[in-house]
Amino acid sequence: MKQHSKLFVNLIFVLAVLAIAGVLFALRAAHATGSALEAELIYGDANTVQKFSLDNDATYDVDTGYYTVHIEVKDGAARFVDSPCPDHICESFGWLSAEDQTATCLPARAVLTIAPLS
């Protein structure tokens, strides 16, 4: 009988976690604007913003005041490439193409985000 009680509690826990995940997914989908997107690079101590169209394939070099970051835009997505920072963690975020996806290069003090076209 004790075995069935543990199984029931675990099942309730799993169902609760799945329900919470479903609600969070629905909220995220409702938050998405559905409009055209662009890549935004926010960098440096002054939080300078530079925007890149996702419609044009190109590579951009941006001096953040700490490092020169390289942003590649291709096929409607953007990413950090050939980062000069010591750990290259920003490159591991890969391609960003959906609204609110973000990649960060802390040594360069740069944040790449996909945002609605403004």
N, C-alpha and C positions, 0 to 999 in steps of 0.2 A: 504494500500500500504506500509506503514511504517513497518508493521508486516512482510511482505514478504521480505523486505530488510534486516531485522535483521536475519531472517531465512537463507537467502542466504549467509550473511556474516558468520554466525555460521557454515554453511555447508562448506564453503571454508576453514575456520579455521580447522575444523575437518579433511578435506581431506589433508591439508598441514601437519598437525601433523602425520597422518597416512603415508604420503609419506616420511617424515623425518625418522619415525620409521623403515620403510621398508628399506631405504638406510642404516641406521645404522646396522640393522640386516644383510644385505647383506655384508657390510664391515667386520663385526665380523666373519661371516662364511668364507669369503675369507681369513681372517687373520689366521684362524685355520690351523694348519699344517697337521692334520690327522695322525700324527705319534703316537707311543706309549707314554703314559703319566706316570709321577711320581709325588709324592708329595714333595715339597721343604719347609723346615722350615728355615726361616731366623730369627735369634734371637740375642739378646744382643747388647751391644754398639759397638762391632766389626763387626756386621752384619755377623756372622758366618752362614754358609749354611750347612744344613744336609738334605740329600735326602732319601726318602723312596720309595721302590717299591710298586706299587699298586697291584702287582700280589700276594703278600704274606700277608695273614691276620695276623695281629699282633698289639700289643699295645706297644708304645714307650714312655719312660719317658726321657725328655730332660731338664736339668738344664740350664736355660737361664741366670743365674746370679741374677735374681730377684725372680723368682718362678720356680718350676719344672712343666712344662706343660706335659700333657699326650695326645698323638696323637694315635687315633685308625684308623687302615687301615683294611677295610673289603670289599669284593666284588667289588674291583676296585675303591673304594672311601676312602676319609680320612676326619677326623674331630677332633676337640678338645673335650676331655671328662674329666669329674671330675676335672675341673679347680680349682686351689686353689686361684684364684684371687677373689676380693671381689664382683664383679658384675656378673660374669659368662656370659657376653655378647658374648664372643668367642664361647661358646657352642651353642648359638642360631643361628649361621650361618648354622649349620647342616652339612650334608654330602656334600663334594666337590668331583665332579667326572669329570667335564668338564674343558677343557683347559682354563686357565686364571681365574678360580674361586678362590676367596681369602677369608680367614677368619683371623681376627686380634685379638690378645690379647694384648691390650695396657699396662696393668700393668706388664706383663711378657716381654714386648718388643719383641713379637714374631708374625711373619706373616706366615701363612700356605697357599701355593699356589699350584695349579695343573699346571704343566708345561710339555712341551715335553721332552721326555727322552733324556738325553745328554750323 
